[in-house]
Amino acid sequence: MHALRASHLELSRWPLLDIVWIFSAALLGSLLLSGLVQRIDSRRLVS
């Protein structure tokens, strides 16, 4: 979230849309990171 705000990738004119945008971007980022960890972790050490 901090990276999006620090890069000025925010919608400051529309606060509600900004909340949805930041939440969606953070959720997508965490899902991508989770998928990457699952591909790398073949022994399932990280659950």
PDB file with SEQRES, HELIX, SHEET and CRYST1 records, atoms N, CA, C and O in Angstrom:
SEQRES   1 A   47  MET HIS ALA LEU ARG ALA SER HIS LEU GLU LEU SER ARG          
SEQRES   2 A   47  TRP PRO LEU LEU ASP ILE VAL TRP ILE PHE SER ALA ALA          
SEQRES   3 A   47  LEU LEU GLY SER LEU LEU LEU SER GLY LEU VAL GLN ARG          
SEQRES   4 A   47  ILE ASP SER ARG ARG LEU VAL SER                              
HELIX    1 AA1 HIS A    2  ALA A    6  1                                   5    
HELIX    2 AA2 PRO A   15  ILE A   40  1                                  26    
CRYST1    1.000    1.000    1.000  90.00  90.00  90.00 P 1           1          
ATOM      1  N   MET A   1       0.821  -1.180   0.000  1.00  0.00           N  
ATOM      2  CA  MET A   1       0.000   0.000   0.000  1.00  0.00           C  
ATOM      3  C   MET A   1       0.869   1.249   0.000  1.00  0.00           C  
ATOM      4  O   MET A   1       0.590   2.221  -0.702  1.00  0.00           O  
ATOM      5  N   HIS A   2       1.921   1.203   0.798  1.00  0.00           N  
ATOM      6  CA  HIS A   2       2.794   2.372   0.871  1.00  0.00           C  
ATOM      7  C   HIS A   2       3.433   2.664  -0.482  1.00  0.00           C  
ATOM      8  O   HIS A   2       3.573   3.823  -0.871  1.00  0.00           O  
ATOM      9  N   ALA A   3       3.819   1.610  -1.197  1.00  0.00           N  
ATOM     10  CA  ALA A   3       4.454   1.803  -2.506  1.00  0.00           C  
ATOM     11  C   ALA A   3       3.492   2.464  -3.489  1.00  0.00           C  
ATOM     12  O   ALA A   3       3.906   3.308  -4.284  1.00  0.00           O  
ATOM     13  N   LEU A   4       2.226   2.095  -3.444  1.00  0.00           N  
ATOM     14  CA  LEU A   4       1.245   2.717  -4.342  1.00  0.00           C  
ATOM     15  C   LEU A   4       1.048   4.193  -4.008  1.00  0.00           C  
ATOM     16  O   LEU A   4       0.961   5.036  -4.901  1.00  0.00           O  
ATOM     17  N   ARG A   5       0.982   4.489  -2.729  1.00  0.00           N  
ATOM     18  CA  ARG A   5       0.790   5.884  -2.326  1.00  0.00           C  
ATOM     19  C   ARG A   5       2.054   6.707  -2.561  1.00  0.00           C  
ATOM     20  O   ARG A   5       1.970   7.868  -2.960  1.00  0.00           O  
ATOM     21  N   ALA A   6       3.221   6.117  -2.317  1.00  0.00           N  
ATOM     22  CA  ALA A   6       4.477   6.838  -2.527  1.00  0.00           C  
ATOM     23  C   ALA A   6       4.716   7.104  -4.011  1.00  0.00           C  
ATOM     24  O   ALA A   6       5.347   8.100  -4.368  1.00  0.00           O  
ATOM     25  N   SER A   7       4.220   6.226  -4.872  1.00  0.00           N  
ATOM     26  CA  SER A   7       4.356   6.413  -6.321  1.00  0.00           C  
ATOM     27  C   SER A   7       3.257   7.307  -6.888  1.00  0.00           C  
ATOM     28  O   SER A   7       3.187   7.523  -8.098  1.00  0.00           O  
ATOM     29  N   HIS A   8       2.407   7.821  -6.015  1.00  0.00           N  
ATOM     30  CA  HIS A   8       1.281   8.680  -6.392  1.00  0.00           C  
ATOM     31  C   HIS A   8       0.299   7.958  -7.308  1.00  0.00           C  
ATOM     32  O   HIS A   8      -0.301   8.570  -8.192  1.00  0.00           O  
ATOM     33  N   LEU A   9       0.138   6.657  -7.092  1.00  0.00           N  
ATOM     34  CA  LEU A   9      -0.872   5.884  -7.824  1.00  0.00           C  
ATOM     35  C   LEU A   9      -2.138   5.815  -6.977  1.00  0.00           C  
ATOM     36  O   LEU A   9      -2.587   4.740  -6.580  1.00  0.00           O  
ATOM     37  N   GLU A  10      -2.690   6.971  -6.716  1.00  0.00           N  
ATOM     38  CA  GLU A  10      -3.878   7.050  -5.886  1.00  0.00           C  
ATOM     39  C   GLU A  10      -4.913   7.941  -6.557  1.00  0.00           C  
ATOM     40  O   GLU A  10      -4.589   8.753  -7.423  1.00  0.00           O  
ATOM     41  N   LEU A  11      -6.137   7.776  -6.150  1.00  0.00           N  
ATOM     42  CA  LEU A  11      -7.244   8.554  -6.701  1.00  0.00           C  
ATOM     43  C   LEU A  11      -7.746   9.499  -5.610  1.00  0.00           C  
ATOM     44  O   LEU A  11      -8.791   9.256  -5.006  1.00  0.00           O  
ATOM     45  N   SER A  12      -7.010  10.560  -5.365  1.00  0.00           N  
ATOM     46  CA  SER A  12      -7.317  11.440  -4.237  1.00  0.00           C  
ATOM     47  C   SER A  12      -8.612  12.231  -4.427  1.00  0.00           C  
ATOM     48  O   SER A  12      -9.182  12.724  -3.454  1.00  0.00           O  
ATOM     49  N   ARG A  13      -9.077  12.356  -5.658  1.00  0.00           N  
ATOM     50  CA  ARG A  13     -10.340  13.076  -5.887  1.00  0.00           C  
ATOM     51  C   ARG A  13     -11.551  12.270  -5.438  1.00  0.00           C  
ATOM     52  O   ARG A  13     -12.553  12.836  -5.002  1.00  0.00           O  
ATOM     53  N   TRP A  14     -11.456  10.946  -5.544  1.00  0.00           N  
ATOM     54  CA  TRP A  14     -12.567  10.062  -5.195  1.00  0.00           C  
ATOM     55  C   TRP A  14     -12.109   9.112  -4.089  1.00  0.00           C  
ATOM     56  O   TRP A  14     -11.563   8.049  -4.385  1.00  0.00           O  
ATOM     57  N   PRO A  15     -12.318   9.473  -2.827  1.00  0.00           N  
ATOM     58  CA  PRO A  15     -11.804   8.677  -1.704  1.00  0.00           C  
ATOM     59  C   PRO A  15     -12.340   7.245  -1.656  1.00  0.00           C  
ATOM     60  O   PRO A  15     -11.583   6.319  -1.364  1.00  0.00           O  
ATOM     61  N   LEU A  16     -13.621   7.048  -1.934  1.00  0.00           N  
ATOM     62  CA  LEU A  16     -14.165   5.686  -1.879  1.00  0.00           C  
ATOM     63  C   LEU A  16     -13.573   4.811  -2.975  1.00  0.00           C  
ATOM     64  O   LEU A  16     -13.253   3.647  -2.736  1.00  0.00           O  
ATOM     65  N   LEU A  17     -13.427   5.359  -4.164  1.00  0.00           N  
ATOM     66  CA  LEU A  17     -12.812   4.623  -5.259  1.00  0.00           C  
ATOM     67  C   LEU A  17     -11.337   4.351  -4.962  1.00  0.00           C  
ATOM     68  O   LEU A  17     -10.800   3.313  -5.348  1.00  0.00           O  
ATOM     69  N   ASP A  18     -10.688   5.290  -4.275  1.00  0.00           N  
ATOM     70  CA  ASP A  18      -9.291   5.110  -3.886  1.00  0.00           C  
ATOM     71  C   ASP A  18      -9.142   3.942  -2.914  1.00  0.00           C  
ATOM     72  O   ASP A  18      -8.197   3.161  -3.023  1.00  0.00           O  
ATOM     73  N   ILE A  19     -10.063   3.822  -1.969  1.00  0.00           N  
ATOM     74  CA  ILE A  19     -10.020   2.715  -1.009  1.00  0.00           C  
ATOM     75  C   ILE A  19     -10.169   1.385  -1.741  1.00  0.00           C  
ATOM     76  O   ILE A  19      -9.433   0.437  -1.470  1.00  0.00           O  
ATOM     77  N   VAL A  20     -11.121   1.317  -2.668  1.00  0.00           N  
ATOM     78  CA  VAL A  20     -11.335   0.089  -3.440  1.00  0.00           C  
ATOM     79  C   VAL A  20     -10.108  -0.222  -4.290  1.00  0.00           C  
ATOM     80  O   VAL A  20      -9.702  -1.380  -4.381  1.00  0.00           O  
ATOM     81  N   TRP A  21      -9.513   0.790  -4.911  1.00  0.00           N  
ATOM     82  CA  TRP A  21      -8.331   0.611  -5.756  1.00  0.00           C  
ATOM     83  C   TRP A  21      -7.148   0.079  -4.944  1.00  0.00           C  
ATOM     84  O   TRP A  21      -6.500  -0.882  -5.359  1.00  0.00           O  
ATOM     85  N   ILE A  22      -6.863   0.687  -3.800  1.00  0.00           N  
ATOM     86  CA  ILE A  22      -5.731   0.265  -2.977  1.00  0.00           C  
ATOM     87  C   ILE A  22      -5.972  -1.146  -2.443  1.00  0.00           C  
ATOM     88  O   ILE A  22      -5.057  -1.969  -2.441  1.00  0.00           O  
ATOM     89  N   PHE A  23      -7.192  -1.434  -1.989  1.00  0.00           N  
ATOM     90  CA  PHE A  23      -7.511  -2.765  -1.485  1.00  0.00           C  
ATOM     91  C   PHE A  23      -7.357  -3.816  -2.582  1.00  0.00           C  
ATOM     92  O   PHE A  23      -6.784  -4.880  -2.345  1.00  0.00           O  
ATOM     93  N   SER A  24      -7.861  -3.526  -3.772  1.00  0.00           N  
ATOM     94  CA  SER A  24      -7.772  -4.481  -4.884  1.00  0.00           C  
ATOM     95  C   SER A  24      -6.327  -4.722  -5.296  1.00  0.00           C  
ATOM     96  O   SER A  24      -5.936  -5.861  -5.553  1.00  0.00           O  
ATOM     97  N   ALA A  25      -5.541  -3.672  -5.360  1.00  0.00           N  
ATOM     98  CA  ALA A  25      -4.136  -3.814  -5.738  1.00  0.00           C  
ATOM     99  C   ALA A  25      -3.367  -4.614  -4.688  1.00  0.00           C  
ATOM    100  O   ALA A  25      -2.532  -5.450  -5.036  1.00  0.00           O  
ATOM    101  N   ALA A  26      -3.641  -4.363  -3.411  1.00  0.00           N  
ATOM    102  CA  ALA A  26      -2.971  -5.110  -2.347  1.00  0.00           C  
ATOM    103  C   ALA A  26      -3.392  -6.580  -2.366  1.00  0.00           C  
ATOM    104  O   ALA A  26      -2.556  -7.462  -2.172  1.00  0.00           O  
ATOM    105  N   LEU A  27      -4.664  -6.848  -2.593  1.00  0.00           N  
ATOM    106  CA  LEU A  27      -5.153  -8.222  -2.663  1.00  0.00           C  
ATOM    107  C   LEU A  27      -4.542  -8.958  -3.846  1.00  0.00           C  
ATOM    108  O   LEU A  27      -4.111 -10.103  -3.704  1.00  0.00           O  
ATOM    109  N   LEU A  28      -4.499  -8.328  -4.993  1.00  0.00           N  
ATOM    110  CA  LEU A  28      -3.903  -8.943  -6.177  1.00  0.00           C  
ATOM    111  C   LEU A  28      -2.418  -9.212  -5.963  1.00  0.00           C  
ATOM    112  O   LEU A  28      -1.915 -10.270  -6.343  1.00  0.00           O  
ATOM    113  N   GLY A  29      -1.723  -8.268  -5.360  1.00  0.00           N  
ATOM    114  CA  GLY A  29      -0.302  -8.460  -5.078  1.00  0.00           C  
ATOM    115  C   GLY A  29      -0.049  -9.615  -4.129  1.00  0.00           C  
ATOM    116  O   GLY A  29       0.882 -10.394  -4.334  1.00  0.00           O  
ATOM    117  N   SER A  30      -0.865  -9.736  -3.097  1.00  0.00           N  
ATOM    118  CA  SER A  30      -0.675 -10.828  -2.148  1.00  0.00           C  
ATOM    119  C   SER A  30      -1.021 -12.180  -2.769  1.00  0.00           C  
ATOM    120  O   SER A  30      -0.370 -13.180  -2.467  1.00  0.00           O  
ATOM    121  N   LEU A  31      -2.034 -12.222  -3.630  1.00  0.00           N  
ATOM    122  CA  LEU A  31      -2.372 -13.477  -4.308  1.00  0.00           C  
ATOM    123  C   LEU A  31      -1.272 -13.902  -5.277  1.00  0.00           C  
ATOM    124  O   LEU A  31      -0.954 -15.087  -5.377  1.00  0.00           O  
ATOM    125  N   LEU A  32      -0.694 -12.939  -5.988  1.00  0.00           N  
ATOM    126  CA  LEU A  32       0.415 -13.255  -6.888  1.00  0.00           C  
ATOM    127  C   LEU A  32       1.632 -13.750  -6.113  1.00  0.00           C  
ATOM    128  O   LEU A  32       2.291 -14.702  -6.533  1.00  0.00           O  
ATOM    129  N   LEU A  33       1.928 -13.117  -5.000  1.00  0.00           N  
ATOM    130  CA  LEU A  33       3.046 -13.548  -4.167  1.00  0.00           C  
ATOM    131  C   LEU A  33       2.796 -14.940  -3.599  1.00  0.00           C  
ATOM    132  O   LEU A  33       3.717 -15.755  -3.537  1.00  0.00           O  
ATOM    133  N   SER A  34       1.573 -15.222  -3.189  1.00  0.00           N  
ATOM    134  CA  SER A  34       1.228 -16.539  -2.678  1.00  0.00           C  
ATOM    135  C   SER A  34       1.392 -17.611  -3.750  1.00  0.00           C  
ATOM    136  O   SER A  34       1.925 -18.687  -3.477  1.00  0.00           O  
ATOM    137  N   GLY A  35       0.940 -17.324  -4.954  1.00  0.00           N  
ATOM    138  CA  GLY A  35       1.101 -18.276  -6.057  1.00  0.00           C  
ATOM    139  C   GLY A  35       2.555 -18.522  -6.382  1.00  0.00           C  
ATOM    140  O   GLY A  35       2.944 -19.651  -6.680  1.00  0.00           O  
ATOM    141  N   LEU A  36       3.365 -17.479  -6.330  1.00  0.00           N  
ATOM    142  CA  LEU A  36       4.796 -17.619  -6.589  1.00  0.00           C  
ATOM    143  C   LEU A  36       5.466 -18.477  -5.524  1.00  0.00           C  
ATOM    144  O   LEU A  36       6.294 -19.329  -5.845  1.00  0.00           O  
ATOM    145  N   VAL A  37       5.116 -18.260  -4.271  1.00  0.00           N  
ATOM    146  CA  VAL A  37       5.692 -19.058  -3.181  1.00  0.00           C  
ATOM    147  C   VAL A  37       5.276 -20.516  -3.317  1.00  0.00           C  
ATOM    148  O   VAL A  37       6.090 -21.406  -3.069  1.00  0.00           O  
ATOM    149  N   GLN A  38       4.040 -20.783  -3.700  1.00  0.00           N  
ATOM    150  CA  GLN A  38       3.589 -22.163  -3.863  1.00  0.00           C  
ATOM    151  C   GLN A  38       4.320 -22.865  -4.990  1.00  0.00           C  
ATOM    152  O   GLN A  38       4.595 -24.061  -4.894  1.00  0.00           O  
ATOM    153  N   ARG A  39       4.638 -22.150  -6.054  1.00  0.00           N  
ATOM    154  CA  ARG A  39       5.386 -22.764  -7.165  1.00  0.00           C  
ATOM    155  C   ARG A  39       6.822 -23.076  -6.762  1.00  0.00           C  
ATOM    156  O   ARG A  39       7.367 -24.110  -7.148  1.00  0.00           O  
ATOM    157  N   ILE A  40       7.428 -22.194  -5.996  1.00  0.00           N  
ATOM    158  CA  ILE A  40       8.821 -22.381  -5.583  1.00  0.00           C  
ATOM    159  C   ILE A  40       8.931 -23.453  -4.505  1.00  0.00           C  
ATOM    160  O   ILE A  40       9.885 -24.231  -4.504  1.00  0.00           O  
ATOM    161  N   ASP A  41       7.973 -23.503  -3.592  1.00  0.00           N  
ATOM    162  CA  ASP A  41       8.020 -24.395  -2.429  1.00  0.00           C  
ATOM    163  C   ASP A  41       7.469 -25.774  -2.798  1.00  0.00           C  
ATOM    164  O   ASP A  41       6.291 -26.057  -2.579  1.00  0.00           O  
ATOM    165  N   SER A  42       8.319 -26.618  -3.354  1.00  0.00           N  
ATOM    166  CA  SER A  42       7.862 -27.944  -3.793  1.00  0.00           C  
ATOM    167  C   SER A  42       7.645 -28.904  -2.625  1.00  0.00           C  
ATOM    168  O   SER A  42       6.857 -29.842  -2.744  1.00  0.00           O  
ATOM    169  N   ARG A  43       8.318 -28.691  -1.515  1.00  0.00           N  
ATOM    170  CA  ARG A  43       8.154 -29.578  -0.346  1.00  0.00           C  
ATOM    171  C   ARG A  43       7.038 -29.133   0.586  1.00  0.00           C  
ATOM    172  O   ARG A  43       6.801 -29.767   1.615  1.00  0.00           O  
ATOM    173  N   ARG A  44       6.364 -28.074   0.248  1.00  0.00           N  
ATOM    174  CA  ARG A  44       5.275 -27.528   1.067  1.00  0.00           C  
ATOM    175  C   ARG A  44       5.744 -27.171   2.477  1.00  0.00           C  
ATOM    176  O   ARG A  44       5.069 -27.475   3.461  1.00  0.00           O  
ATOM    177  N   LEU A  45       6.903 -26.524   2.564  1.00  0.00           N  
ATOM    178  CA  LEU A  45       7.406 -26.078   3.857  1.00  0.00           C  
ATOM    179  C   LEU A  45       6.632 -24.858   4.353  1.00  0.00           C  
ATOM    180  O   LEU A  45       6.494 -24.644   5.557  1.00  0.00           O  
ATOM    181  N   VAL A  46       6.135 -24.072   3.417  1.00  0.00           N  
ATOM    182  CA  VAL A  46       5.318 -22.911   3.758  1.00  0.00           C  
ATOM    183  C   VAL A  46       3.884 -23.258   3.395  1.00  0.00           C  
ATOM    184  O   VAL A  46       3.586 -23.572   2.243  1.00  0.00           O  
ATOM    185  N   SER A  47       2.999 -23.200   4.379  1.00  0.00           N  
ATOM    186  CA  SER A  47       1.615 -23.595   4.093  1.00  0.00           C  
ATOM    187  C   SER A  47       0.715 -22.405   3.897  1.00  0.00           C  
ATOM    188  O   SER A  47      -0.479 -22.568   3.648  1.00  0.00           O  
TER     189      SER A  47                                                      
END                                                                             
